[in-house]
Structure formats: C-alpha cells, structure tokens
Amino acid sequence: MADDKPDDLPSSEVTKGAEHAPHRAMFRAMGYDDEDLSSPMVGVANPAADITPCNVHLDDLADEAYEGVDDSGGMPIEFGTITISDAISMGTEGMKASLISREVIADSVELVSFGERMDGLVVIGGCDKNMPGMMMAAIRTDLPSVFLYGGSIMPGEHDGREITIQNVFEGVGAVADGDMTEDELYEMERQACPGAGSCGGMFTANTMASISEAIGFAPLGSASPPAEDESRYEEARRAGELATEVVEARRTPSDFLTRESFENAIALQVAVGGSTNAVLHLLAMAAEAGVDLDIEDFNEISKRTPKIADLQPGGEKVMNDLHEVGGVPVVLNALYEADLLHGDALTVTGETMGEALEAYDPPAIEDVEADYLYTVDEPKNEQGAIRILTGNLAPEGAVIKISGEEYRRHEGPVRIFDEESEAMKYVQEGEVDSGDVIGIRNEGPRGGPGMREMLGVTSAVAGQGHADDVALFTDGRFSGATRGFSIGHVAPEAFVGGPIAALEDGDTITIDVDELELSVDLGDEEIEARLEDYEPEPNYESGVLAKYHRDFGSAANGAVTNPGAKWD
C-alpha cells in the first residue's frame, strides 16, 4: 500500500487509498510492488530512435537513468516520444518537420506527465530539437526535473585530419565547383560519422546541451562526455539519482529559472560561438517560463561578453576536445571569475551557479593546453558571437553569428528566391559570384511551415569558397553547423506580410554588423505598395503541418505555439 506517500505528490492521486486499488493493479501488472507504489513516481522521457545516430543509443542511457531513480528510492517509469533527424531531413521538404518536432516533444512529455500524475522527470535529449523540447516540457509541467544529454559523436578521420558532418555538407559544394571528386566525397561520407551521438561541433545539439548546464537544468560537467564514453553512462545514472533528490526537495524549474539564469545561458552561448538556433529556443523557453526575455537582450549580452572558445563551425575543434580539458565548466568558470555570469542564479542541484562552480573546481582557462580556448582578457573576439540585426527589412530582428572580425559589412543587389530548393539549384549550377546577396523567403515558422534549416545551401556556398564574400538571409533558419555571412530568423516573415515579401531581384541590401543593420534600399511607401496585393496561400491545407502553420508565432518571440506562453 502507498498510504504513507505525501499527499502533495501528484502520484498519490493514483496510488494511495482503497479507491485507487484498480490503478495500483495496473501498475502491478508491470512489475511494480508496494515499495515502488510508496515512492515518488519519476518519469524517464526517452526519444530513442533508429532514425538518427543522435538518438540510436538512448535506450541504454535511459536504462541507466532508470536504475539511478530506482536505486535512490524513486519509482521510475520510462516512456517514449518522437525525434526527427535534422541532418537526414536537411535540404528536403521533410526538414519542415524539425521545428514542429520541438513542439510535439514538449506537448507529448507534458501530456504523459500530466495524464499519468508524475512527480518528477528525467528528460533526455539527443538530436537538436530534443533539447529545447524536453526543457520546455519540464517548464510547462513545473515538475522537479533533470535534463540529460545523450552526448556527441566522435569526429571521423579522412586524409589525415578530423572531419564531421559539416565537412561532408561542404564537400557537396566543392564537388559542384569541381574542387573535389565524387570519389573523395564518397570516402569522406564513409568516415565522417563513426558511431552514435549528436553532431560533434558546437552546433545546435551541443550548444543547447552546454546551455543546459549554464541555465541550471543539468549538473555541471554533464554536457561534454561523448555518447559512447563510459562517463556518459555515469552521467545518466547521476541524472536519475538527482531527479529523485529534487522531487524530495520539491525543487521545480520555476524555483531556479529566472532572468539571471537565462542571461547566464546567453553569455555561454555567445562566448562559445554557439548556434543561432539557441536564440529561438531560449526565447521559447523563456516564454514558457514567463521570464521577460527579448531578442534585443542577445545584443546587450554579446556586447559585454567576449568570445573565448573557437570550436566548429568557426574553428576546428569539437565537443570532445573541450571535454578532454574540463568541459563546459571551464568556460563557465572563466566567465564567472570575470563577473560575466550571475553567480547567485540557482541551479537544479539547489546550489547557486557560483557554489556549483566552486565545488566543481574546473581548471582555469589559462592553465589548460588548448589553443582554441582564450582568456577573457585576451579573447578570440572582443564581443560575443551573436548579433541581432534590425532595419526596414527586419523590423522585429534577424540573427547572425560572427565567427571572426574580418567581414563586417556587405552591400549589393539581391537575388531573391521563394523557397530553399530554388536557391540550392542556383548555387549548385555555379551561378554564385563574390559579392552576391541571396535571399530566401516563405520559409518562416508559418510560411514553411516549420522554418527549415538550410545547411545544404550555406554549405554549398562555403564549399565553393564563398563563405566570407557571399551573404545569405532568410526568414527560415540556418543549421548550427552553418558558417559564413548567413542571417536567419528575419521577422516578420514573408507569409505574414513582412518586408522580405516585398523584395524583387536587384533591390539593394545592406548588411552592417557594427551598425546592427539589415535593410533594403526602399522607402516605406514602396514596400507598402508592393505588399498591397500580397495574399499568400498556405503550403498545406490539412494534417500536422497545416496545424502548426496556424499556431506558430513569430521567430522574434521563439516561434512558440503554446497559447499560454508569455511571448508578447
């Protein structure tokens, strides 16, 4: 019997009292006993799947988390949810499902947790949208929750150098330009992804995993162990044990997610040159948490926070390299020592960030042998990597990641495309020249729908040697593996009548990083006149894509779909 279970635990509604004998009978059918039914019920949300190396190993990690819950006195209940492989769907119509999967993951974990009266959660993430989706679910339920990352893939080796999936995407452009043979690309393809785990650079998955430490959703040191390393399984067991502890303490996301913790997350993002997608996801998470966060805050934090890590896609090193010198805490500690982090922000462990760093005691950044890490006093770049551009082409903002200091301004006539495939064909046919400006519209949250990532296009451009002299902008997104002068999240998007919908081939575009400007050489009256008869039709009239076409909000607010989220 579970009569000694505290009444304030939601699971008491299905395990306590004679009237819940039928409920307990169902649990007993699955092997649970009296001791389990008297314990806190901790869900283990597992998006394992054979459709991506990011998630293919997560059943094993979930087993370890399950054991961690069980051994620490909890009642573990594993359940599944979906994932989409961003890399495999990239460049296809299927990529429109990616951002939608973030919402479906959040919805499904929320539904199971609510419906089955869970007391706490271990939420596991592998591929890109798992991470924000799982954390958004934990925020919505406000159950005591711990985030667990599945870990990243080890780099492959080709022709005596380490390579990742980024190199393969860029190889496609090199083949189209005649700088690589198809045979060489085939050999690179065979070596780039040697096993399980998420893409190895500081792309979206590793950015959001690193942010899970900075924001307080995961314990320090948990983001960097590789997917197939024994320490990754130790982290999984630790997450299960910690989940039981936070249930006992009744410590929920609303206890530690504050404006300060989100500022810590942004500081980490801009310091490591993290994915532009983290802008979208942090805005969405803040909206779910009711935290006042604005897209312009990324500029303010980037202005005061130097870039001190040079990882792929801008640099050469990957997450495993960072792990070998101490992981994310090395970067966090450098920021903390320089008063660039809020040390009093609480974390899931109950410690403040300052207390957690002092207890973890990572090595000082100047003491590690890593030529891709820099001190705050002598940084890679004086300001962080993320900029928010505004102007008459993006009144609500657009996002760019700066990997260096050399390329700051671009002005020229635009070649505008109404979808990604048209632009990709243009690039693959060798039409791109230095100084070009490529615009891609109707790929926004509602227009796509789903805001496709465009690593295929940007990699093809980079593979042809134009990463630094051709500009691209879109109301869609770019992959965390994108490098070069690429601007995404242009808002308002074309579908809702944003100025990007008014563009015509030949219009002069100005991009100025220092002035934070994205503009077109048109007056307000001309833009309004061109938009007067603009009446777009949705790409899908039924099914899940039609539903999310209807529900998505602006990228400037995280593209949230939860009607109760604070996004305006």
C-alpha positions in Angstrom: 0.0 0.0 0.0 1.1 3.6 -0.6 -0.8 5.2 2.3 2.5 6.8 3.7 3.1 8.7 0.4 2.8 12.5 0.9 -0.5 13.9 -0.4 1.3 16.8 -2.3 2.8 14.3 -4.7 0.6 14.1 -7.8 1.1 10.3 -8.0 -0.8 9.9 -4.7 -3.9 10.5 -6.8 -3.4 7.1 -8.5 -1.5 5.1 -5.8 -3.0 6.0 -2.4 -6.2 4.8 -0.8 -8.6 1.9 -1.3 -10.4 3.8 -4.1 -7.2 3.6 -6.2 -6.8 -0.2 -6.0 -7.7 -0.5 -9.7 -4.9 1.9 -10.5 -2.4 0.0 -8.4 -3.5 -3.2 -10.1 -2.4 -1.8 -13.4 1.0 -0.9 -12.0 1.4 -4.3 -10.5 0.9 -5.8 -14.0 4.1 -4.1 -15.0 6.1 -5.4 -12.1 5.8 -2.6 -9.6 5.4 -3.6 -5.9 4.4 -1.9 -2.6 7.7 -0.3 -2.2 7.5 1.3 -5.6 4.0 2.5 -5.1 5.0 4.2 -1.9 7.8 6.0 -3.7 7.9 9.2 -5.8 7.0 8.4 -9.4 9.7 9.7 -11.7 9.2 9.7 -15.5 12.1 9.0 -17.8 11.2 10.7 -21.1 13.2 8.8 -23.8 13.2 9.9 -27.5 15.3 6.8 -28.6 15.0 6.0 -32.3 16.9 4.3 -35.1 16.4 7.2 -37.4 19.4 9.3 -36.3 22.8 8.5 -34.7 22.0 11.2 -32.1 19.3 9.0 -30.6 20.2 5.5 -31.5 21.8 4.7 -28.2 19.4 6.5 -25.9 17.6 3.3 -24.7 20.9 2.3 -23.0 21.2 5.7 -21.3 17.5 5.6 -20.3 18.2 2.3 -18.6 21.0 3.8 -16.6 18.8 6.8 -15.6 16.0 4.3 -14.7 18.4 2.4 -12.4 19.5 5.7 -10.9 16.0 6.6 -10.0 15.3 3.1 -8.7 18.5 2.9 -6.6 17.8 6.2 -5.0 14.3 5.4 -3.8 12.2 6.5 -6.7 9.6 4.7 -8.8 11.0 5.0 -12.4 8.6 4.9 -15.3 10.1 5.1 -18.8 8.0 6.5 -21.7 8.8 7.4 -25.3 8.5 10.4 -27.6 9.5 11.3 -31.1 12.5 12.7 -32.8 13.4 14.0 -36.2 16.9 13.7 -37.7 17.8 17.2 -38.8 20.8 16.0 -40.8 18.9 13.4 -42.7 15.9 15.7 -43.5 18.2 18.6 -44.3 17.5 20.1 -47.8 14.2 18.2 -48.2 10.6 19.0 -47.6 10.9 16.8 -44.5 13.0 19.5 -42.8 9.8 21.4 -42.2 9.0 18.8 -39.5 12.1 19.7 -37.4 10.9 22.7 -35.5 7.4 21.2 -35.3 9.0 18.2 -33.5 10.2 20.6 -30.7 6.6 21.4 -30.1 5.4 17.8 -30.3 8.1 16.6 -27.9 7.1 19.3 -25.4 3.4 18.5 -25.9 3.8 14.7 -25.6 6.0 14.8 -22.5 3.6 17.3 -20.9 0.7 15.1 -21.7 2.2 11.9 -20.3 3.4 13.7 -17.2 0.0 15.3 -16.6 -2.1 12.3 -17.5 -0.2 9.8 -15.5 0.3 12.1 -12.5 4.2 12.0 -12.5 6.0 13.5 -9.5 9.2 14.3 -11.4 11.1 13.8 -14.7 14.4 12.9 -16.3 14.2 14.4 -19.7 16.6 13.1 -22.3 17.8 14.8 -25.5 19.8 13.6 -28.5 19.1 15.4 -31.7 18.7 19.2 -31.9 15.1 19.8 -31.1 15.0 17.2 -28.3 16.9 19.6 -26.1 14.6 22.6 -26.1 11.5 20.4 -26.5 12.4 18.4 -23.3 13.3 21.5 -21.3 10.1 23.3 -22.4 8.0 20.3 -21.3 9.7 20.4 -17.9 9.0 24.1 -17.6 5.3 23.7 -18.6 4.7 20.9 -16.1 6.9 22.6 -13.4 7.7 19.2 -12.1 11.1 18.6 -10.4 13.2 17.8 -13.5 16.7 17.0 -14.6 17.9 17.3 -18.2 20.2 14.5 -19.6 22.1 14.9 -22.8 22.8 11.9 -25.0 26.3 13.1 -25.8 28.0 13.9 -29.0 29.6 11.8 -31.7 33.4 11.4 -32.0 34.9 13.0 -35.1 35.8 10.9 -38.1 39.1 10.9 -39.8 39.8 11.4 -43.5 43.1 12.1 -45.3 44.9 12.6 -42.0 42.5 15.1 -40.5 39.5 15.0 -38.3 36.1 15.6 -40.0 32.5 16.0 -39.1 29.2 16.0 -40.9 29.9 19.7 -41.7 32.7 18.7 -43.9 30.5 16.4 -45.8 27.9 19.0 -46.4 30.6 21.5 -47.6 32.0 18.7 -49.8 28.8 18.7 -51.8 29.5 22.3 -52.8 33.1 21.5 -53.5 32.1 18.7 -55.9 29.7 21.1 -57.7 32.5 23.6 -58.1 34.9 21.0 -59.4 37.3 21.2 -56.4 36.6 17.7 -55.1 35.8 14.5 -56.9 32.7 12.4 -56.2 35.0 9.5 -55.1 36.7 11.7 -52.5 33.3 12.8 -51.2 32.2 9.2 -51.0 35.3 8.3 -48.9 34.6 11.3 -46.6 30.9 10.2 -46.3 32.1 6.8 -45.1 34.4 8.2 -42.4 32.6 11.3 -41.0 30.2 9.7 -38.6 31.9 6.8 -36.8 29.2 6.0 -34.3 26.4 7.1 -32.0 25.9 10.7 -30.8 24.9 14.1 -31.9 26.9 16.2 -34.4 30.3 16.9 -32.8 30.9 20.6 -33.3 29.4 23.4 -31.3 26.3 23.0 -33.5 22.7 23.2 -32.1 22.7 20.0 -30.1 26.0 20.7 -28.3 25.1 24.4 -27.9 21.8 23.5 -26.2 23.5 20.8 -24.1 26.0 23.3 -22.9 23.2 25.8 -22.2 21.5 23.1 -20.0 24.5 23.5 -17.6 24.6 27.3 -17.8 20.9 27.7 -17.2 20.8 25.3 -14.4 18.8 22.4 -15.9 21.7 19.9 -15.7 24.6 19.5 -13.3 28.0 20.9 -14.2 30.1 18.6 -16.4 27.2 16.7 -17.8 27.2 18.1 -21.4 30.6 17.1 -22.8 31.1 13.4 -22.2 30.9 11.7 -25.6 27.9 9.5 -26.4 29.9 6.2 -26.3 32.1 7.0 -23.4 31.6 5.3 -20.1 31.3 8.7 -18.3 28.2 9.4 -20.4 26.5 6.4 -18.7 27.7 7.6 -15.3 26.0 11.0 -16.1 22.8 9.1 -16.9 22.8 7.3 -13.6 23.6 10.6 -11.8 20.6 12.2 -13.5 18.3 9.5 -12.2 19.6 9.9 -8.7 19.4 13.7 -8.9 15.8 13.5 -10.1 14.7 11.6 -7.0 16.5 14.2 -4.9 14.8 17.1 -6.5 11.4 15.5 -6.1 12.1 15.0 -2.4 13.2 18.7 -2.2 10.2 19.8 -4.3 12.6 21.8 -6.4 10.9 22.7 -9.6 12.1 24.7 -12.7 10.2 27.8 -11.5 12.5 27.8 -8.5 15.7 28.2 -10.5 14.7 29.6 -13.9 15.0 33.4 -13.7 16.0 36.3 -15.8 19.5 35.8 -14.4 19.7 32.1 -15.4 18.7 33.0 -18.9 21.3 35.7 -19.1 23.9 33.1 -18.0 22.7 30.8 -20.8 23.1 33.6 -23.4 26.5 34.5 -22.0 27.7 30.9 -22.5 26.2 30.8 -26.0 27.9 33.9 -27.3 31.2 33.0 -25.5 31.5 29.6 -27.3 30.1 30.8 -30.7 27.0 28.6 -30.2 24.3 28.0 -32.7 21.9 30.8 -33.8 19.1 28.3 -33.2 19.7 28.8 -29.4 18.3 32.3 -29.8 15.0 30.8 -31.0 15.0 28.1 -28.3 15.9 30.3 -25.4 13.2 32.8 -26.3 10.7 29.9 -26.5 11.9 28.5 -23.1 11.7 32.0 -21.5 8.2 32.4 -22.9 7.1 29.1 -21.4 8.7 30.1 -18.1 7.1 33.6 -18.1 10.6 35.1 -17.9 10.9 38.6 -19.5 13.5 38.0 -22.3 13.6 40.0 -25.5 15.5 39.3 -28.7 17.5 42.5 -28.2 18.9 41.1 -25.0 21.2 38.9 -27.0 22.9 42.1 -28.4 23.4 43.5 -25.0 24.9 40.4 -23.5 27.0 39.7 -26.6 28.3 43.3 -26.4 29.7 42.7 -22.9 30.8 39.1 -23.3 33.8 38.1 -25.3 34.1 35.0 -27.5 36.6 32.8 -25.7 36.1 29.4 -27.4 36.8 28.7 -31.1 35.0 25.5 -31.9 33.4 24.1 -35.1 31.9 25.5 -37.3 34.0 28.6 -37.0 37.1 26.8 -35.6 38.4 23.2 -36.0 37.8 21.6 -32.6 34.8 19.6 -31.4 32.9 18.9 -28.2 35.2 16.0 -27.3 38.2 18.3 -27.4 36.5 20.6 -24.8 35.6 17.5 -22.7 39.3 16.5 -22.5 40.3 19.8 -20.9 37.4 20.0 -18.4 34.2 20.6 -20.4 31.7 23.4 -20.3 32.6 24.4 -16.7 36.0 25.6 -17.9 34.2 28.3 -20.0 31.6 29.0 -17.3 34.3 29.5 -14.7 36.2 31.9 -16.8 33.0 34.0 -17.3 32.2 33.7 -13.6 35.7 34.9 -12.5 35.3 37.9 -14.8 31.9 38.8 -13.3 30.2 37.9 -16.6 27.9 35.3 -15.0 25.3 35.7 -12.3 26.8 33.6 -9.6 23.7 33.8 -7.4 21.5 32.1 -10.0 20.1 28.9 -8.6 20.5 25.5 -10.3 18.7 22.2 -10.3 21.1 20.8 -7.6 20.0 23.5 -5.2 23.3 25.2 -5.4 23.9 28.6 -6.9 26.0 28.8 -10.1 28.8 30.2 -8.0 28.6 27.5 -5.4 28.4 24.8 -8.1 31.5 26.1 -9.9 33.5 26.4 -6.7 32.5 22.8 -5.7 33.3 21.5 -9.2 36.6 23.4 -9.3 37.3 23.3 -13.1 40.8 24.3 -14.2 41.4 27.9 -15.1 41.2 28.5 -18.8 44.8 29.9 -18.9 46.1 26.6 -17.4 44.7 24.2 -19.9 46.6 23.3 -23.1 44.1 24.2 -25.7 44.9 26.7 -28.4 41.2 27.1 -29.2 40.4 28.5 -25.7 41.1 32.1 -24.8 41.1 34.2 -21.7 38.5 36.9 -21.1 41.4 39.4 -21.0 42.8 38.2 -24.4 39.7 36.7 -26.1 39.3 35.4 -29.6 36.9 38.3 -30.3 36.2 41.2 -28.1 32.4 40.7 -28.3 30.3 37.5 -28.3 29.3 35.7 -31.5 25.6 36.5 -31.8 24.2 39.7 -33.2 20.6 40.8 -33.7 20.2 42.9 -36.8 17.2 45.2 -37.4 16.1 47.7 -40.1 13.4 48.1 -42.6 14.0 44.5 -43.9 13.7 43.0 -40.4 11.8 45.3 -38.1 11.4 42.5 -35.5 15.0 41.4 -35.8 17.2 38.8 -37.6 20.0 36.7 -36.2 23.7 36.3 -37.4 26.6 34.5 -35.9 30.0 36.2 -36.3 33.0 33.8 -36.2 35.6 36.4 -36.9 36.3 40.1 -37.1 37.3 40.4 -40.7 33.9 40.6 -42.5 31.6 43.3 -41.1 29.6 44.9 -44.0 28.0 43.7 -47.2 26.0 45.7 -49.7 24.7 44.6 -53.1 21.8 43.6 -55.3 19.7 40.7 -54.0 18.7 37.5 -55.9 15.5 36.5 -54.2 14.1 33.0 -54.1 10.7 31.9 -52.9 11.9 28.6 -51.3 15.1 26.8 -50.4 15.2 24.4 -53.4 15.3 27.2 -55.9 18.3 28.8 -54.1 20.0 25.4 -53.9 19.6 24.8 -57.6 21.1 28.3 -58.3 24.1 27.6 -56.1 24.7 24.1 -57.5 24.6 25.3 -61.1 27.6 27.5 -60.2 25.8 30.9 -60.5 27.2 32.3 -57.3 29.8 35.1 -57.5 31.7 37.1 -54.9 29.6 39.9 -53.6 26.3 38.2 -54.2 23.4 38.6 -51.8 21.0 35.6 -51.8 17.6 35.9 -50.1 15.3 33.0 -49.4 11.7 33.7 -48.2 8.5 31.8 -47.4 10.5 29.5 -45.1 9.4 31.1 -41.8 7.5 29.4 -38.9 4.1 29.8 -40.6 5.2 30.2 -44.2 7.2 27.0 -44.5 5.7 26.0 -42.2 8.4 25.0 -39.7 11.3 27.3 -40.5 13.6 24.9 -42.3 17.3 24.9 -41.6 19.4 25.5 -44.7 22.8 23.8 -44.1 22.7 22.5 -47.7 22.6 25.9 -49.2 25.1 27.6 -46.9 27.5 24.6 -47.0 27.3 24.5 -50.8 28.2 28.2 -50.9 31.1 27.7 -48.4 32.3 24.6 -50.3 32.7 26.8 -53.4 34.9 29.2 -51.4 32.3 31.9 -50.8 31.8 31.6 -47.0 33.1 35.1 -46.5 32.1 37.0 -49.6 28.5 35.9 -50.3 25.7 36.9 -48.0 22.5 34.9 -47.4 19.4 35.9 -45.5 16.1 34.1 -44.9 13.0 34.1 -42.8 13.9 30.4 -42.2 16.8 29.1 -40.1 20.4 28.0 -40.5 21.9 24.9 -39.0 24.3 25.2 -36.1 26.9 23.9 -38.5 26.5 26.9 -40.8 29.4 29.3 -41.1 29.8 32.5 -43.1 27.7 35.6 -43.7 24.4 33.9 -43.1 21.4 35.7 -41.5 18.3 33.9 -40.4 15.0 34.4 -38.5 14.2 37.5 -40.5 11.0 38.8 -38.8 8.2 39.5 -39.6 8.4 36.6 -42.0 7.1 36.8 -45.6 3.9 34.9 -45.0 2.5 37.4 -42.6 3.5 40.3 -44.8 7.0 41.1 -43.6 9.1 43.4 -45.8 11.1 40.4 -47.1 7.9 39.5 -49.1 8.2 42.8 -51.0 11.7 42.2 -52.3 12.5 41.9 -56.0 15.6 40.8 -57.8 18.1 43.7 -57.9 16.9 45.5 -54.8 20.0 46.7 -52.9 20.5 45.1 -49.5 22.7 46.5 -46.7 24.1 44.2 -44.0 26.2 46.0 -41.4 27.2 44.0 -38.3 28.7 47.0 -36.5 25.6 49.1 -37.0 23.3 46.0 -36.4 21.5 46.8 -39.7 19.6 44.7 -42.2 17.9 46.9 -44.7 16.8 47.3 -48.2 17.1 50.5 -50.3 13.3 51.0 -50.4 11.1 53.6 -48.8 8.2 52.6 -46.5 5.7 53.7 -49.2 7.3 51.5 -51.8 7.4 48.5 -49.5 3.7 49.0 -48.6 2.7 49.4 -52.3 4.4 46.1 -53.2 2.7 44.3 -50.3 -0.7 45.7 -51.1 -1.9 42.7 -53.2 0.2 40.1 -51.3 -2.1 37.2 -50.4 -0.1 34.1 -49.8 -1.6 30.6 -49.7 -0.6 28.1 -47.1 1.6 25.2 -48.4 -0.5 22.6 -46.5 -4.3 22.6 -46.0 -4.5 19.5 -43.7 -2.5 17.4 -41.3 0.1 18.3 -38.8 1.9 20.9 -40.9 -1.3 22.8 -41.5 -2.0 22.8 -37.8 1.4 24.2 -36.9 1.2 26.7 -39.8 -1.8 28.1 -38.0 -0.3 28.0 -34.5 3.3 29.2 -34.8 4.2 32.7 -33.5 6.9 35.0 -34.7 10.6 33.9 -34.7 11.3 37.1 -32.8 9.5 35.5 -29.8 10.8 32.0 -30.2 8.2 30.6 -32.6 6.1 29.3 -29.7 2.8 27.5 -30.2 1.7 27.3 -26.6 -1.3 29.8 -26.3 -0.5 30.4 -22.7 3.2 31.3 -23.2 4.3 34.8 -22.4 5.7 35.9 -25.7 4.4 39.4 -26.3 
